Amino acid sequence: MMNEALWLTWFSYFSPSDQDYYFRPKMVYAYSDEIRFELTANILGAYGDNNDESTIRDGMFPNYLNTMFGQFKDDSNINFTARYIF
């Protein structure tokens, strides 16, 4: 893409049993052989209406606040990196 100067990647993890997810999109742009820019996001969370006490008590769904990625639902982030290689 763009004379092989732009790379787009996407990693995703989705758990139907825990009802949580982790997405990691990444964009890398090589301005030159020495200069590179990267933009990455880490998106964590849970979905569904599984925080009702009765469904948790009955064991129908896990408490999403205790799942692998659901516990970090407020910690999603975006970061930018500028790299000079010499």
Buried (B, 14 or more C-beta within 10 A) or exposed (E): EEEEEEBEEEEEEEBEEBBBBBBBBBBBBBEEEEEBBBEBEBBBBBEEEBEEEEBBEEEEBBBBEEBBBBBBBEEBEEEEEEEEEE
